[in-house]
Amino acid sequence: MQKVLAYILTPIFLFFFVLTLLVFHPIQVFCHNLIGYSAHGFSVALMNRTLMLCTNLLGTRYTFINKNKLPTDRPIILVANHQSMFDIPPIIWHMRKYHPKFVSKKELGKGIPSVSYNLRHAGSVLIDRTNNKQALTEIAKLGRYIEKHKRSAVIFPEGTRSRNGQPQHFRTTGLKILMKTAPSAIIVPISINNSWKLLRYGKFPMGIGSHLKFFVHPPMERTENSDDFITQIEDKVVSYIK
């Protein structure tokens, strides 16, 4: 019965989801070109809040817990597990004060209204996952960017999203590069639960009745041994994945 209902609700969700992307694309272009960075950033945050509301049509609920007062005068590296593309809108909306930028695959840099434009123009980087040299160069570029502008970078060290919610072992190279090129950054682990359930049936229909939970751990100051430190970060992230 739940899957039958999913077939009914998914087209309604997709209509409003795509409509949101189409409506906010010209708004982003206008803000970016004629008003400036702050206006563009607010339009992106508002778009992602609207995308979250679209998922409410599927019975999706969100809990985002952040009890930390994070600094705004130094860069932040947000390190999270990755379960679906729906991990991203809550992070952008709830962490908007810290101007989150992303490490994204290059395929997302074109052809998607609003999303591609934001990735190309707001400080995120696009990597070719088949070209390690290019990928690491772009990640280093992001690290220097957040170091200079005191903003935040989001990285999913698993490399690809988990299809069933089970955490995958961190790939450490990208995170190490990011920490090296943003030496004053504080590290903030984030644990994400249940976003994979929105894609439990694949791309169609969408999963319904999911409760997405995000837990922002206390910030961590880096230690001298980067391998041990990344293990500590991974342990923090995994500890809240159920």
N, C-alpha and C positions, 0 to 999 in steps of 0.2 A: 504493500500500500504506500509506503514511504517513497519508493522509487517512482510509482505512478504519479504521486503528487510532485515529485521532482521534475518529471517531464512536463507537467502543467506550468510550474512556476519558472522554470529555466528560461523559456522564451521571453517572459515578462522581465526577468532580471536582465537578460542580455540586451533587450531594447533600451532600458534605462542606463545600463552600463556603457553601451556604445554611444548613446545620446550624450552622456556626461563627457566622454572623451571628445566628441565633436564640438560641443558647446564651449568647452574650456580651451580648445586649441587656439581659436582667434583671440580669446581673452589673454592667454599666455603671450602670444605674439605681440599684442598691443602693450601689455605691461612691460615686457622685456625691452621692446624697442623705443617706447615713448615715455615710460615712467621710470623704470629702473629696476635694480636688483630686488629691493624690498617688496615692491608691488608684485613682481614676478613670483617671488618666493611665497607670498601670501596666496596668490592665485593657485599655485601648485598645492599648497596645504589644503586649501578649500576644496579643490578638485578631489583630493584623496579622501577628505571627509565625506564628500558626496558619493564617492565610490563605495565607501563603507556603508553608507545609507542604502545604496542599491542592494548590497548583500543582505540587508535586513529583510528584503522581499523573499529571501530564501529561509527566513527564520534564523539567520545568523545573529549571534550575540558576541559582544566584545568585552573583555576585562583587561585593562592595561594598568598594571601596578608599577608605579615609579615613586618610591618614597625618598628618593635622593635629591638633594639640591646640588645639581651639577654646575660646574664653573662655566662661565661664558667668556672668560678672559684667557682661555687656553684651548687648544684643539682636543677633540674627543674621538676616540675610535670605538665604535659600537660593534661588538662581535656577537653574532647570533647564529643559531641553527637555522636551517632553511627547509620549509615544508611546502610552500607554494608561492605563487606570485601575490597571494593575498597577505603574505607577511609584510609587504611593503607599505600599503596605505596607512595602517595604524602607526607604524614607526614614523612616517613622514608627518602625520597629523599630531601625534602626541609629543614628538620630539622636535617640533617645528622651531622652537626657540633656539635650537642648536644647529639649525641649517643642515640637515643630513644630506650627504652626497653618497652615491653608490658606485660600486664596481659592478658593471653590467656587461653581459655578452653583447658583442657588436651587432648581432642580428636585431636587437631592440632599438638600435639607433636610427632606423628608418622604417617608414610604412605604418607606424602606429600613431594615430592622432594624439596629441598632447604628450603622450609618454615619450616618444622619440624626440620631440622638440625639447622637452625638459632635460632629457639625458644629454643632449648635444650642447645646450646653452646655459646650464645652471651649475656647472662645476663637477658633475659626475664624469666617469671615464668609461670607455667602451673597450673591451678586450676581445682579442681573437684567441679563443681557447685552444686553437691548433698551433698557435705561434707563441711559445713561452717568452721569447725575447720581447715581443711587442706587448704582451700582457704585463710583464714585470715593469717595463718602461712606463706604461700607463698608470699602474698602481703607484709607482714612485712619484709620478706627476701629481696624483691625488694627494699623497702624503705631503708634498711640498705646498700644495694648495691650502690644505687645512692648517698647516703650520703657519703659513703667512696670514691667513684670514681669520684664524681662531674659530673654525667651524668643525663640523663632525663628518666622519666617514663611516659608512656602514659596510661591513664585509661579512660574507657568509663563508667561513673557511672550509665547510664541507665540500664546496666546489659545485655541487649540484643538489637539487632539493630531494629530500627524502619522500618517497611515494607512500610510505605507511607510517610516518611519524617517528620511526626509529632513528636515533642519531647516528650519523656516519662519522668516521674518524676525521679530525681536522687535517687539512693540508696546510702546512705551516708557512710555506715560502712567501705567499702573498702578504700574510699578516706580518711577517718579519720585515719585509720591504716597507710596508706602511709604517711600522713602528720606527724603522731606521730613518725614514725621510720626514717623520713628524716626531722628533725626539722629545718634545715637551708635552706630547699628548697623554692624556689619562685614558685608561682602558675601561670600558663599561660592558660587561657581558649581559646578554639578553636571552632569556629562554622563551621559546615559542611553542605553544601546544595547540593541536587540533586544526590548524589551517589546512592540513592535508585532507581533512574530511570534506572540504568543499569540492575536492576533485576525486572523491572516493570511487566514482563511477567512470572516471576519465574526463574528457573535455565536455561530454554531454551524456546525460543531464548533470547539472550541478548537484552536489550534496546539499541536503537541507537540514535545518535544525542544529547547526554546529555552534559550539561555544568556543571561540578563539580566545586564548589566554596568553598574555605577555607579561613576563616578570623581568623588571630591570634590576639587576644586582647592584650592590654598592660598587662605586668606582675602585679600580685597582691601580696602584702605582707599580710601574715595572721594576723588575729585579735585574741583577746583572746577568743571570743565566736565562737567555731568551727561551730556550727549549723547556726548561722547568716552568717558566712563567706562563708560556702558552698552554702547557699541560694544566696548570692551575685554572686558567681561563676556561679551557674545555671542560674541566671538572665542574666548574660553577654552572656553565650552560647546561650540561647534561643532568645536573642534580635536580633541576626543576622540570625536566621533560618526563611526562607520564604517559 
